[in-house]
Amino acid sequence: MLEVSATGDWRRAHPGAAIGLLELSAVENARASPTLDERKRRVEAQLRERYKGFSRRGFVALPVMSAYEQYYRRFDKSYHVLLQVESLVLKGKNLPAVAPLVDANFAAEVETFVLTAGHDVGALRGPVSIDASREGDRMTQMNGASRSIRAGDMVMRDAGGVCCSILYGQDDRSPISTATTHVLYVAYAPNGVPADAVEGQLARIEGNVRVFSPRAIVEQHRLLRA
């Protein structure tokens, strides 16, 4: 099990926040999963039916989405999961096909709205901690761009530096690849997102993973609270 802790700075900067951790080993991720694809189509259809007639104002009024919008607004940003849900429901687009472990998260995220990152555990270097960003923090994003991180964001760090930020996403060192067999999902929940929504997100991800990797081993499933 990967040791993940929370710093005092995170707890002081984000009272009421929570972090959900789901670590799975012995997972299969090298091949596409037709069964998972079928589940994704069902999720898309259910969302279109559930939110038929919604506008952005309607989505933002939903409790979990509202909490994220308030968080992002502090930094003059828009919550990207809101944009993804709008794309599915209002524009009729489908969930992307990246890799089963990535798709398992995306399919859960658009149902719960709970922001979650997926990391290849083998690419992380301990100690790993949930922290608040500070002036001078930087990360290299998945697209290779070097990014200065605004102070006060929720981030995850390992020995190599910041490896994920709520505002700017994941680094280029630890994302899931087709070779990943050991994964850590990290759900970031600012104040206002209920703990049961985070638990629901982790449960949905695990359920989606077991569609294509039924023998996956749960190394940890827990919440860190500020």
Summary of the structure (lengths in Angstrom):
residues: 226
radius of gyration: 16.7
end to end distance: 21.8
largest distance: 47.0
contacts: 753
relative contact order: 0.27
helix: 38%
strand: 26%
